[in-house]
Amino acid sequence: MAKEGSTRLTKTVVDAIPASSERRVVRDKELSGFGVRVEASGTKTFIIRYRANGGGRNAPKRFHSIGRYGNLTVDEARTQAKELLGAAAKSEDPAGDRQAKRREMLMADLIDIYEEEGCFIQRGIRQGQPMKPRTKSYTIARLRHHVVPLLGRKRVSEVGAGEIERFVRDVTSGKTTKDVKVGFRKRIIVRGGEGAARKVVKDLSAVFSFAVRRKIVPANPCDIAAVRKSDNRRDRYLTIDEISRLGKAFDAPEQEGANVKALNIARLWALTGCRRDEIAALRWGEVDFGRGLLILDDSKTGKSLRPLGAAAVAPLDSIGKRPGSGFVFPAERGDGHYQGTKGVWTKVVAQAGLAGVTPHTLRHTMGSTAVSTGEALALTGAILGHANMRSTAIYAHMQNNPSRRAASRVSRKIAAALAGATKGSARREESTSPSLQLIEGSVEAKAA
């Protein structure tokens, strides 16, 4: 937590307090114990601090949140702070009383509090970093669509390891599945299954860890439940024959007049191994044609450098820039990026007979193709932008050319399959295809 400051809190002062990389508290210099806490996300919450049992050096310290700025004005928060601090001076314990009440709160109420006060910091490989708005939105949505229907009416003190295990079984079996229309061309579709259960139990574990820190519960029941909380990373990838089928399946929607942006995005998923939105939301400023690189400003693992294979550079080079938009694939309307790939992708995988294949499967395919072709693991990690520290450290001391050549070799093999080559003709296709020779030649000329 950043060092605390002290000033008289007014609306002007609170509005002007900037967010920083970590949580900070600004105290009010007139009313001792009153202050405003500013999260890394910019959220501002009024708080009080005091010593219980009427005060004294040995009395336990207490912390109490009054409410979020915006829901309360500075004057309203100051009034409540005076009342609570006055009660504390009379040996009352507002924070302690609230903790006792919270132990009897319902799970649905705990999730409300977590959304307001606890859902701000990343976990996993980006642990400690501020949570992105989209990540927070997905996290809260999973909690509300799965946890609230199954555990929402239970008191937090009643939820133990057994309830967590039962909850995971219910989500896995599809008990929370729903498809509800909520507006014009807008639906809420909730799917259960093993993957959904793994994700939401990690979210629920974070909720209980927050509750432990706030002394709402003594322990996190997800830690002792017999639940596998790993991502259980899938090893599904496409064979060369399957890639060939996928390439042919692009023909039908293309002939039917499908949006060319959706088709180009899908092809680039296959040719780069990038994550879905790393291509869909790609900006021209992140494409370095001269060096054959994608320099992603904000990937899942932070800023990331990706070598581009020759077969991936050609379709990017053929795309015209739309004036006024920095996106490679701008939306048809508005200022955002194109987000209409779902319908085209569904048709393509159905046409190819590849049920269950997702854009992320193509990322696994790039990795598996690289390894099976004999590329070093460090170069494979560089192509995929893995966060693995060993691969990242090795790549940091290498020139770009080796990993770029590796990306070219792998993407050329995938491009040949997309173009219709099979096992028997893939090697011949790589060396004889005029289009592939043209692609490679144009990229080498650009690099030179």
C-alpha positions as a Markdown table, in Angstrom:
| # | Residue | x | y | z |
|---|---|---|---|---|
| 1 | Met | 0.0 | 0.0 | 0.0 |
| 2 | Ala | 1.3 | 3.5 | -0.9 |
| 3 | Lys | 2.2 | 6.0 | 1.8 |
| 4 | Glu | -0.7 | 7.8 | 3.2 |
| 5 | Gly | -1.3 | 11.5 | 2.7 |
| 6 | Ser | -3.3 | 14.0 | 4.8 |
| 7 | Thr | -5.5 | 16.9 | 3.7 |
| 8 | Arg | -9.0 | 18.2 | 4.3 |
| 9 | Leu | -11.3 | 16.1 | 2.2 |
| 10 | Thr | -13.6 | 18.0 | -0.1 |
| 11 | Lys | -15.3 | 17.1 | -3.4 |
| 12 | Thr | -12.6 | 18.9 | -5.3 |
| 13 | Val | -9.8 | 17.2 | -3.4 |
| 14 | Val | -11.4 | 13.7 | -3.8 |
| 15 | Asp | -12.0 | 14.2 | -7.5 |
| 16 | Ala | -8.4 | 15.2 | -8.0 |
| 17 | Ile | -6.8 | 12.2 | -6.3 |
| 18 | Pro | -5.2 | 10.2 | -9.1 |
| 19 | Ala | -5.0 | 6.4 | -9.2 |
| 20 | Ser | -1.6 | 4.9 | -8.9 |
| 21 | Ser | -0.1 | 1.4 | -9.4 |
| 22 | Glu | -1.1 | 0.4 | -5.9 |
| 23 | Arg | -3.8 | 1.1 | -3.3 |
| 24 | Arg | -3.4 | 4.3 | -1.3 |
| 25 | Val | -5.2 | 6.1 | 1.5 |
| 26 | Val | -5.7 | 9.9 | 1.9 |
| 27 | Arg | -6.6 | 10.9 | 5.5 |
| 28 | Asp | -8.7 | 13.8 | 6.5 |
| 29 | Lys | -6.7 | 16.2 | 8.6 |
| 30 | Glu | -9.7 | 17.6 | 10.4 |
| 31 | Leu | -11.6 | 14.5 | 11.5 |
| 32 | Ser | -9.0 | 12.0 | 12.9 |
| 33 | Gly | -9.6 | 8.4 | 11.6 |
| 34 | Phe | -11.6 | 9.5 | 8.5 |
| 35 | Gly | -10.2 | 9.0 | 5.0 |
| 36 | Val | -10.6 | 7.9 | 1.5 |
| 37 | Arg | -9.1 | 4.8 | 0.0 |
| 38 | Val | -8.1 | 4.9 | -3.7 |
| 39 | Glu | -7.7 | 1.6 | -5.5 |
| 40 | Ala | -5.3 | 1.0 | -8.4 |
| 41 | Ser | -8.4 | 0.9 | -10.6 |
| 42 | Gly | -9.4 | 4.4 | -9.5 |
| 43 | Thr | -12.3 | 3.4 | -7.3 |
| 44 | Lys | -12.6 | 5.6 | -4.2 |
| 45 | Thr | -14.1 | 4.4 | -0.9 |
| 46 | Phe | -14.6 | 6.3 | 2.3 |
| 47 | Ile | -13.2 | 4.6 | 5.4 |
| 48 | Ile | -12.6 | 5.1 | 9.1 |
| 49 | Arg | -9.9 | 3.7 | 11.4 |
| 50 | Tyr | -10.1 | 3.5 | 15.1 |
| 51 | Arg | -9.1 | 1.5 | 18.2 |
| 52 | Ala | -11.8 | -0.7 | 19.7 |
| 53 | Asn | -12.9 | -0.8 | 23.4 |
| 54 | Gly | -12.7 | 3.0 | 23.7 |
| 55 | Gly | -9.2 | 3.3 | 22.5 |
| 56 | Gly | -5.8 | 3.0 | 24.2 |
| 57 | Arg | -2.4 | 1.8 | 23.0 |
| 58 | Asn | -3.2 | -1.9 | 23.5 |
| 59 | Ala | -6.7 | -1.8 | 22.0 |
| 60 | Pro | -7.0 | -3.7 | 18.6 |
| 61 | Lys | -7.1 | -1.5 | 15.5 |
| 62 | Arg | -10.2 | -1.6 | 13.4 |
| 63 | Phe | -11.0 | -0.6 | 9.8 |
| 64 | His | -14.4 | 0.1 | 8.5 |
| 65 | Ser | -15.6 | 1.0 | 5.0 |
| 66 | Ile | -18.4 | 3.6 | 5.0 |
| 67 | Gly | -19.2 | 3.6 | 1.3 |
| 68 | Arg | -18.1 | 4.3 | -2.2 |
| 69 | Tyr | -17.5 | 7.8 | -3.4 |
| 70 | Gly | -20.3 | 8.6 | -5.9 |
| 71 | Asn | -22.9 | 6.7 | -3.9 |
| 72 | Leu | -22.0 | 9.0 | -1.0 |
| 73 | Thr | -20.9 | 12.6 | -1.1 |
| 74 | Val | -17.9 | 13.8 | 1.0 |
| 75 | Asp | -20.3 | 15.5 | 3.4 |
| 76 | Glu | -22.5 | 12.5 | 3.8 |
| 77 | Ala | -19.5 | 10.3 | 4.4 |
| 78 | Arg | -18.1 | 12.7 | 7.0 |
| 79 | Thr | -21.4 | 12.7 | 8.8 |
| 80 | Gln | -21.4 | 8.9 | 9.0 |
| 81 | Ala | -17.8 | 8.9 | 10.0 |
| 82 | Lys | -18.5 | 11.2 | 13.0 |
| 83 | Glu | -21.3 | 9.0 | 14.2 |
| 84 | Leu | -19.2 | 5.8 | 13.9 |
| 85 | Leu | -16.1 | 7.3 | 15.5 |
| 86 | Gly | -18.3 | 8.7 | 18.3 |
| 87 | Ala | -19.7 | 5.2 | 18.9 |
| 88 | Ala | -16.2 | 3.8 | 18.9 |
| 89 | Ala | -15.2 | 6.4 | 21.5 |
| 90 | Lys | -18.0 | 5.0 | 23.7 |
| 91 | Ser | -16.5 | 1.5 | 23.6 |
| 92 | Glu | -18.7 | 0.4 | 20.8 |
| 93 | Asp | -17.2 | -1.5 | 17.9 |
| 94 | Pro | -18.9 | -0.8 | 14.6 |
| 95 | Ala | -16.4 | -2.8 | 12.5 |
| 96 | Gly | -16.6 | -5.8 | 14.9 |
| 97 | Asp | -20.4 | -5.7 | 14.9 |
| 98 | Arg | -20.4 | -5.6 | 11.1 |
| 99 | Gln | -18.0 | -8.6 | 10.9 |
| 100 | Ala | -20.3 | -10.6 | 13.2 |
| 101 | Lys | -23.2 | -9.7 | 10.9 |
| 102 | Arg | -21.2 | -10.6 | 7.8 |
| 103 | Arg | -20.6 | -14.1 | 9.1 |
| 104 | Glu | -24.3 | -14.6 | 8.8 |
| 105 | Met | -24.6 | -13.0 | 5.4 |
| 106 | Leu | -25.7 | -14.9 | 2.4 |
| 107 | Met | -23.4 | -15.9 | -0.4 |
| 108 | Ala | -25.2 | -13.6 | -2.8 |
| 109 | Asp | -24.4 | -10.7 | -0.5 |
| 110 | Leu | -20.8 | -11.7 | -0.2 |
| 111 | Ile | -20.5 | -11.6 | -4.0 |
| 112 | Asp | -22.0 | -8.1 | -4.0 |
| 113 | Ile | -19.3 | -7.0 | -1.5 |
| 114 | Tyr | -16.6 | -8.7 | -3.5 |
| 115 | Glu | -17.7 | -7.0 | -6.7 |
| 116 | Glu | -17.5 | -3.6 | -4.9 |
| 117 | Glu | -14.5 | -4.0 | -2.7 |
| 118 | Gly | -12.4 | -7.0 | -3.7 |
| 119 | Cys | -12.5 | -7.7 | -7.5 |
| 120 | Phe | -9.7 | -5.5 | -8.6 |
| 121 | Ile | -6.4 | -7.5 | -8.6 |
| 122 | Gln | -5.4 | -10.1 | -11.1 |
| 123 | Arg | -4.4 | -13.7 | -10.1 |
| 124 | Gly | -2.3 | -16.3 | -11.8 |
| 125 | Ile | 0.5 | -15.1 | -14.1 |
| 126 | Arg | -0.5 | -11.4 | -13.7 |
| 127 | Gln | -0.9 | -11.7 | -10.0 |
| 128 | Gly | -0.9 | -8.3 | -8.2 |
| 129 | Gln | -1.7 | -6.3 | -11.3 |
| 130 | Pro | -5.0 | -4.3 | -11.6 |
| 131 | Met | -7.8 | -6.4 | -13.1 |
| 132 | Lys | -8.9 | -5.3 | -16.6 |
| 133 | Pro | -12.5 | -4.2 | -16.9 |
| 134 | Arg | -13.3 | -7.0 | -19.3 |
| 135 | Thr | -11.7 | -9.6 | -16.9 |
| 136 | Lys | -13.7 | -8.2 | -14.0 |
| 137 | Ser | -16.9 | -8.3 | -16.1 |
| 138 | Tyr | -16.4 | -12.0 | -17.0 |
| 139 | Thr | -15.4 | -12.9 | -13.4 |
| 140 | Ile | -18.5 | -11.3 | -11.9 |
| 141 | Ala | -20.7 | -12.8 | -14.6 |
| 142 | Arg | -19.5 | -16.3 | -13.9 |
| 143 | Leu | -20.1 | -15.8 | -10.1 |
| 144 | Arg | -23.6 | -14.5 | -10.7 |
| 145 | His | -24.6 | -17.1 | -13.3 |
| 146 | His | -23.2 | -20.1 | -11.4 |
| 147 | Val | -22.6 | -19.4 | -7.8 |
| 148 | Val | -25.7 | -17.3 | -7.0 |
| 149 | Pro | -28.2 | -19.8 | -8.4 |
| 150 | Leu | -26.6 | -22.7 | -6.5 |
| 151 | Leu | -25.2 | -21.2 | -3.3 |
| 152 | Gly | -26.7 | -17.7 | -3.2 |
| 153 | Arg | -29.2 | -18.4 | -0.4 |
| 154 | Lys | -26.7 | -20.2 | 1.8 |
| 155 | Arg | -25.0 | -18.3 | 4.6 |
| 156 | Val | -21.3 | -18.0 | 4.2 |
| 157 | Ser | -20.7 | -19.8 | 7.4 |
| 158 | Glu | -22.6 | -22.8 | 6.1 |
| 159 | Val | -20.4 | -23.3 | 2.9 |
| 160 | Gly | -17.7 | -25.9 | 3.5 |
| 161 | Ala | -15.6 | -28.3 | 1.4 |
| 162 | Gly | -18.6 | -30.6 | 0.8 |
| 163 | Glu | -20.8 | -27.8 | -0.6 |
| 164 | Ile | -17.9 | -26.7 | -2.9 |
| 165 | Glu | -17.5 | -30.2 | -4.2 |
| 166 | Arg | -21.3 | -30.5 | -4.8 |
| 167 | Phe | -21.3 | -27.1 | -6.5 |
| 168 | Val | -18.6 | -28.2 | -8.9 |
| 169 | Arg | -20.5 | -31.4 | -9.8 |
| 170 | Asp | -23.6 | -29.4 | -10.4 |
| 171 | Val | -21.9 | -26.9 | -12.7 |
| 172 | Thr | -20.1 | -29.7 | -14.5 |
| 173 | Ser | -23.4 | -31.5 | -15.1 |
| 174 | Gly | -25.0 | -28.4 | -16.6 |
| 175 | Lys | -27.3 | -27.5 | -13.8 |
| 176 | Thr | -26.7 | -23.7 | -14.3 |
| 177 | Thr | -27.1 | -23.8 | -18.1 |
| 178 | Lys | -29.5 | -21.2 | -19.5 |
| 179 | Asp | -30.4 | -19.3 | -22.7 |
| 180 | Val | -32.4 | -16.2 | -22.0 |
| 181 | Lys | -33.4 | -13.4 | -24.3 |
| 182 | Val | -32.8 | -10.0 | -22.6 |
| 183 | Gly | -33.3 | -7.6 | -25.4 |
| 184 | Phe | -33.3 | -7.0 | -29.1 |
| 185 | Arg | -30.8 | -9.4 | -30.7 |
| 186 | Lys | -29.3 | -9.9 | -27.2 |
| 187 | Arg | -29.2 | -13.1 | -25.2 |
| 188 | Ile | -27.6 | -14.4 | -22.0 |
| 189 | Ile | -26.2 | -17.9 | -22.8 |
| 190 | Val | -24.7 | -19.8 | -19.9 |
| 191 | Arg | -23.0 | -23.1 | -20.5 |
| 192 | Gly | -21.9 | -25.5 | -17.8 |
| 193 | Gly | -19.4 | -28.3 | -18.2 |
| 194 | Glu | -16.0 | -29.2 | -16.8 |
| 195 | Gly | -14.3 | -26.1 | -18.2 |
| 196 | Ala | -16.9 | -23.7 | -16.7 |
| 197 | Ala | -16.6 | -25.5 | -13.3 |
| 198 | Arg | -12.8 | -25.1 | -13.3 |
| 199 | Lys | -13.0 | -21.4 | -14.0 |
| 200 | Val | -15.8 | -20.5 | -11.6 |
| 201 | Val | -14.3 | -22.5 | -8.7 |
| 202 | Lys | -11.1 | -20.4 | -9.1 |
| 203 | Asp | -13.3 | -17.3 | -9.0 |
| 204 | Leu | -15.1 | -18.6 | -5.9 |
| 205 | Ser | -11.8 | -19.3 | -4.2 |
| 206 | Ala | -10.8 | -15.7 | -4.8 |
| 207 | Val | -14.0 | -14.6 | -3.2 |
| 208 | Phe | -13.4 | -16.7 | -0.1 |
| 209 | Ser | -9.8 | -15.5 | 0.1 |
| 210 | Phe | -11.1 | -12.0 | 0.1 |
| 211 | Ala | -13.6 | -13.0 | 2.9 |
| 212 | Val | -10.7 | -14.5 | 4.9 |
| 213 | Arg | -8.8 | -11.2 | 4.7 |
| 214 | Arg | -11.8 | -9.3 | 5.8 |
| 215 | Lys | -12.3 | -11.8 | 8.7 |
| 216 | Ile | -15.8 | -12.8 | 7.4 |
| 217 | Val | -14.8 | -16.5 | 7.3 |
| 218 | Pro | -11.9 | -18.2 | 9.1 |
| 219 | Ala | -10.8 | -20.3 | 6.1 |
| 220 | Asn | -11.2 | -20.8 | 2.4 |
| 221 | Pro | -13.3 | -24.0 | 1.8 |
| 222 | Cys | -12.0 | -24.2 | -1.8 |
| 223 | Asp | -8.5 | -24.9 | -0.4 |
| 224 | Ile | -9.5 | -28.0 | 1.3 |
| 225 | Ala | -12.2 | -29.3 | -1.1 |
| 226 | Ala | -11.2 | -32.2 | -3.4 |
| 227 | Val | -11.5 | -30.0 | -6.5 |
| 228 | Arg | -8.9 | -29.7 | -9.3 |
| 229 | Lys | -8.5 | -26.0 | -9.8 |
| 230 | Ser | -5.9 | -26.2 | -12.5 |
| 231 | Asp | -6.9 | -25.1 | -16.0 |
| 232 | Asn | -6.3 | -28.7 | -17.2 |
| 233 | Arg | -5.0 | -27.2 | -20.4 |
| 234 | Arg | -6.4 | -29.1 | -23.4 |
| 235 | Asp | -4.0 | -30.9 | -25.8 |
| 236 | Arg | -6.5 | -30.8 | -28.7 |
| 237 | Tyr | -4.8 | -29.7 | -31.9 |
| 238 | Leu | -5.4 | -30.2 | -35.6 |
| 239 | Thr | -3.5 | -32.6 | -37.8 |
| 240 | Ile | -2.2 | -31.6 | -41.2 |
| 241 | Asp | -5.2 | -33.4 | -42.8 |
| 242 | Glu | -7.6 | -31.5 | -40.5 |
| 243 | Ile | -6.0 | -28.2 | -41.3 |
| 244 | Ser | -6.5 | -29.0 | -45.0 |
| 245 | Arg | -10.2 | -29.7 | -44.3 |
| 246 | Leu | -10.4 | -26.4 | -42.4 |
| 247 | Gly | -8.8 | -24.5 | -45.4 |
| 248 | Lys | -11.3 | -26.0 | -47.8 |
| 249 | Ala | -14.2 | -25.1 | -45.5 |
| 250 | Phe | -13.3 | -21.4 | -45.9 |
| 251 | Asp | -14.4 | -21.6 | -49.5 |
| 252 | Ala | -18.2 | -21.9 | -48.9 |
| 253 | Pro | -18.7 | -18.8 | -46.7 |
| 254 | Glu | -16.3 | -16.9 | -48.9 |
| 255 | Gln | -18.4 | -17.7 | -52.0 |
| 256 | Glu | -21.6 | -16.9 | -50.1 |
| 257 | Gly | -20.2 | -13.4 | -49.4 |
| 258 | Ala | -19.2 | -13.7 | -45.8 |
| 259 | Asn | -17.4 | -10.7 | -44.4 |
| 260 | Val | -13.8 | -10.9 | -45.5 |
| 261 | Lys | -12.6 | -9.5 | -42.2 |
| 262 | Ala | -13.9 | -12.5 | -40.4 |
| 263 | Leu | -12.2 | -14.9 | -42.9 |
| 264 | Asn | -8.9 | -13.0 | -42.7 |
| 265 | Ile | -9.0 | -13.0 | -38.9 |
| 266 | Ala | -9.6 | -16.8 | -38.8 |
| 267 | Arg | -6.8 | -17.5 | -41.2 |
| 268 | Leu | -4.4 | -15.4 | -39.2 |
| 269 | Trp | -5.4 | -17.3 | -36.0 |
| 270 | Ala | -4.1 | -20.4 | -37.8 |
| 271 | Leu | -1.0 | -18.7 | -39.3 |
| 272 | Thr | 0.2 | -16.9 | -36.2 |
| 273 | Gly | -0.9 | -18.9 | -33.2 |
| 274 | Cys | -2.1 | -15.7 | -31.6 |
| 275 | Arg | -5.0 | -15.6 | -29.2 |
| 276 | Arg | -8.4 | -14.6 | -30.5 |
| 277 | Asp | -8.5 | -10.9 | -29.6 |
| 278 | Glu | -4.8 | -10.5 | -30.3 |
| 279 | Ile | -5.7 | -10.7 | -33.9 |
| 280 | Ala | -9.3 | -9.4 | -33.9 |
| 281 | Ala | -8.3 | -6.3 | -32.0 |
| 282 | Leu | -4.9 | -5.9 | -33.7 |
| 283 | Arg | -3.8 | -2.3 | -34.4 |
| 284 | Trp | -1.6 | -1.1 | -37.2 |
| 285 | Gly | 0.8 | 0.4 | -34.7 |
| 286 | Glu | 1.5 | -3.2 | -33.4 |
| 287 | Val | 2.5 | -4.5 | -36.9 |
| 288 | Asp | 6.2 | -4.1 | -37.8 |
| 289 | Phe | 6.4 | -5.2 | -41.5 |
| 290 | Gly | 10.1 | -4.3 | -41.7 |
| 291 | Arg | 11.2 | -6.7 | -39.0 |
| 292 | Gly | 8.3 | -9.2 | -39.5 |
| 293 | Leu | 6.9 | -8.7 | -35.9 |
| 294 | Leu | 3.8 | -8.2 | -34.0 |
| 295 | Ile | 4.5 | -5.9 | -31.0 |
| 296 | Leu | 1.4 | -6.4 | -28.9 |
| 297 | Asp | 0.9 | -3.6 | -26.4 |
| 298 | Asp | -1.4 | -5.5 | -24.0 |
| 299 | Ser | -1.6 | -9.2 | -24.4 |
| 300 | Lys | -2.7 | -11.7 | -21.8 |
| 301 | Thr | 0.9 | -11.7 | -20.5 |
| 302 | Gly | 1.5 | -8.0 | -20.9 |
| 303 | Lys | 3.5 | -6.5 | -23.7 |
| 304 | Ser | 4.6 | -9.2 | -26.1 |
| 305 | Leu | 6.8 | -9.6 | -29.1 |
| 306 | Arg | 5.7 | -12.1 | -31.7 |
| 307 | Pro | 7.7 | -13.1 | -34.8 |
| 308 | Leu | 5.6 | -13.2 | -38.0 |
| 309 | Gly | 6.0 | -16.0 | -40.5 |
| 310 | Ala | 6.1 | -15.1 | -44.1 |
| 311 | Ala | 2.7 | -16.7 | -44.8 |
| 312 | Ala | 1.2 | -14.5 | -42.1 |
| 313 | Val | 2.7 | -11.3 | -43.3 |
| 314 | Ala | 1.2 | -11.5 | -46.8 |
| 315 | Pro | -2.5 | -11.3 | -45.8 |
| 316 | Leu | -1.7 | -8.5 | -43.4 |
| 317 | Asp | 0.1 | -6.6 | -46.1 |
| 318 | Ser | -2.9 | -7.0 | -48.5 |
| 319 | Ile | -5.3 | -5.3 | -46.1 |
| 320 | Gly | -6.0 | -1.6 | -46.8 |
| 321 | Lys | -6.1 | 0.8 | -43.9 |
| 322 | Arg | -9.4 | 2.6 | -43.1 |
| 323 | Pro | -8.9 | 6.3 | -42.6 |
| 324 | Gly | -9.6 | 7.4 | -39.0 |
| 325 | Ser | -9.2 | 3.9 | -37.5 |
| 326 | Gly | -6.1 | 2.4 | -36.0 |
| 327 | Phe | -7.5 | -1.2 | -36.1 |
| 328 | Val | -6.4 | -3.7 | -38.7 |
| 329 | Phe | -10.0 | -5.0 | -38.6 |
| 330 | Pro | -12.2 | -2.1 | -37.7 |
| 331 | Ala | -15.9 | -2.5 | -36.9 |
| 332 | Glu | -18.5 | -2.0 | -39.6 |
| 333 | Arg | -20.0 | 0.7 | -37.4 |
| 334 | Gly | -18.5 | 2.6 | -34.5 |
| 335 | Asp | -14.9 | 3.1 | -33.4 |
| 336 | Gly | -14.1 | -0.4 | -32.1 |
| 337 | His | -12.7 | -3.5 | -33.7 |
| 338 | Tyr | -14.6 | -6.1 | -35.8 |
| 339 | Gln | -16.4 | -8.7 | -33.6 |
| 340 | Gly | -18.4 | -10.7 | -36.0 |
| 341 | Thr | -16.2 | -13.8 | -36.3 |
| 342 | Lys | -18.4 | -16.1 | -34.3 |
| 343 | Gly | -21.0 | -16.8 | -37.0 |
| 344 | Val | -18.4 | -17.4 | -39.8 |
| 345 | Trp | -16.3 | -19.6 | -37.5 |
| 346 | Thr | -19.3 | -21.7 | -36.6 |
| 347 | Lys | -20.1 | -22.3 | -40.2 |
| 348 | Val | -16.4 | -23.1 | -41.1 |
| 349 | Val | -15.9 | -25.7 | -38.4 |
| 350 | Ala | -19.2 | -27.3 | -39.2 |
| 351 | Gln | -18.4 | -27.5 | -42.9 |
| 352 | Ala | -15.0 | -29.0 | -42.0 |
| 353 | Gly | -16.6 | -31.6 | -39.7 |
| 354 | Leu | -14.4 | -30.3 | -36.8 |
| 355 | Ala | -17.0 | -30.1 | -34.0 |
| 356 | Gly | -15.6 | -28.5 | -30.8 |
| 357 | Val | -12.6 | -26.9 | -32.5 |
| 358 | Thr | -12.2 | -23.3 | -31.3 |
| 359 | Pro | -9.9 | -20.4 | -32.3 |
| 360 | His | -7.7 | -21.4 | -29.3 |
| 361 | Thr | -7.3 | -24.9 | -30.9 |
| 362 | Leu | -5.4 | -23.2 | -33.7 |
| 363 | Arg | -3.0 | -21.8 | -31.1 |
| 364 | His | -2.3 | -25.3 | -29.8 |
| 365 | Thr | -2.0 | -26.4 | -33.5 |
| 366 | Met | 0.8 | -23.8 | -34.1 |
| 367 | Gly | 2.6 | -25.0 | -31.0 |
| 368 | Ser | 2.3 | -28.7 | -31.8 |
| 369 | Thr | 3.2 | -28.2 | -35.4 |
| 370 | Ala | 6.3 | -26.3 | -34.4 |
| 371 | Val | 7.4 | -29.0 | -32.0 |
| 372 | Ser | 6.7 | -31.9 | -34.4 |
| 373 | Thr | 8.6 | -30.0 | -37.1 |
| 374 | Gly | 11.6 | -30.0 | -34.9 |
| 375 | Glu | 11.7 | -26.4 | -33.7 |
| 376 | Ala | 13.4 | -25.8 | -30.4 |
| 377 | Leu | 11.0 | -25.2 | -27.4 |
| 378 | Ala | 12.5 | -21.7 | -26.9 |
| 379 | Leu | 11.6 | -20.7 | -30.5 |
| 380 | Thr | 8.2 | -22.3 | -30.1 |
| 381 | Gly | 7.6 | -20.2 | -26.9 |
| 382 | Ala | 8.7 | -17.1 | -28.8 |
| 383 | Ile | 6.2 | -17.7 | -31.6 |
| 384 | Leu | 3.4 | -18.2 | -29.1 |
| 385 | Gly | 4.4 | -15.4 | -26.7 |
| 386 | His | 4.4 | -17.8 | -23.7 |
| 387 | Ala | 4.9 | -16.3 | -20.3 |
| 388 | Asn | 7.2 | -19.2 | -19.3 |
| 389 | Met | 10.2 | -17.5 | -17.6 |
| 390 | Arg | 12.8 | -19.9 | -19.0 |
| 391 | Ser | 11.6 | -19.5 | -22.6 |
| 392 | Thr | 11.3 | -15.7 | -22.1 |
| 393 | Ala | 14.8 | -15.4 | -20.7 |
| 394 | Ile | 16.3 | -17.4 | -23.5 |
| 395 | Tyr | 14.5 | -15.4 | -26.1 |
| 396 | Ala | 15.5 | -12.1 | -24.5 |
| 397 | His | 19.2 | -12.9 | -25.4 |
| 398 | Met | 18.5 | -14.0 | -28.9 |
| 399 | Gln | 18.3 | -12.0 | -32.1 |
| 400 | Asn | 14.9 | -11.9 | -33.7 |
| 401 | Asn | 16.0 | -13.7 | -37.0 |
| 402 | Pro | 16.1 | -17.3 | -35.7 |
| 403 | Ser | 12.6 | -17.1 | -34.2 |
| 404 | Arg | 11.2 | -15.3 | -37.2 |
| 405 | Arg | 12.7 | -18.0 | -39.5 |
| 406 | Ala | 11.1 | -20.6 | -37.2 |
| 407 | Ala | 7.7 | -18.8 | -37.5 |
| 408 | Ser | 8.1 | -18.8 | -41.3 |
| 409 | Arg | 8.8 | -22.5 | -41.4 |
| 410 | Val | 5.8 | -23.4 | -39.2 |
| 411 | Ser | 3.3 | -21.0 | -40.8 |
| 412 | Arg | 4.4 | -22.1 | -44.3 |
| 413 | Lys | 3.5 | -25.7 | -43.4 |
| 414 | Ile | 0.1 | -24.6 | -42.0 |
| 415 | Ala | -0.5 | -22.3 | -45.0 |
| 416 | Ala | 0.2 | -25.2 | -47.3 |
| 417 | Ala | -2.3 | -27.4 | -45.5 |
| 418 | Leu | -4.9 | -24.6 | -45.6 |
| 419 | Ala | -4.3 | -24.3 | -49.3 |
| 420 | Gly | -5.1 | -28.0 | -49.7 |
| 421 | Ala | -1.8 | -29.9 | -49.4 |
| 422 | Thr | -2.0 | -33.2 | -47.5 |
| 423 | Lys | 0.7 | -35.3 | -45.8 |
| 424 | Gly | 2.0 | -36.8 | -49.1 |
| 425 | Ser | 2.2 | -33.5 | -50.9 |
| 426 | Ala | 2.9 | -31.0 | -48.1 |
| 427 | Arg | 6.7 | -31.0 | -48.5 |
| 428 | Arg | 6.3 | -30.7 | -52.3 |
| 429 | Glu | 3.7 | -27.9 | -51.9 |
| 430 | Glu | 6.1 | -26.0 | -49.6 |
| 431 | Ser | 8.8 | -25.9 | -52.2 |
| 432 | Thr | 6.8 | -25.6 | -55.4 |
| 433 | Ser | 3.7 | -23.5 | -54.6 |
| 434 | Pro | 4.1 | -20.2 | -56.6 |
| 435 | Ser | 1.9 | -18.4 | -54.1 |
| 436 | Leu | 4.0 | -19.5 | -51.2 |
| 437 | Gln | 7.2 | -18.6 | -53.1 |
| 438 | Leu | 5.7 | -15.2 | -53.9 |
| 439 | Ile | 4.8 | -14.7 | -50.2 |
| 440 | Glu | 8.2 | -15.6 | -49.0 |
| 441 | Gly | 10.0 | -13.5 | -51.6 |
| 442 | Ser | 8.0 | -10.4 | -50.9 |
| 443 | Val | 8.6 | -10.7 | -47.1 |
| 444 | Glu | 12.4 | -11.3 | -47.6 |
| 445 | Ala | 12.4 | -8.2 | -49.9 |
| 446 | Lys | 10.7 | -6.1 | -47.2 |
| 447 | Ala | 13.1 | -7.4 | -44.5 |
| 448 | Ala | 16.0 | -6.5 | -46.6 |
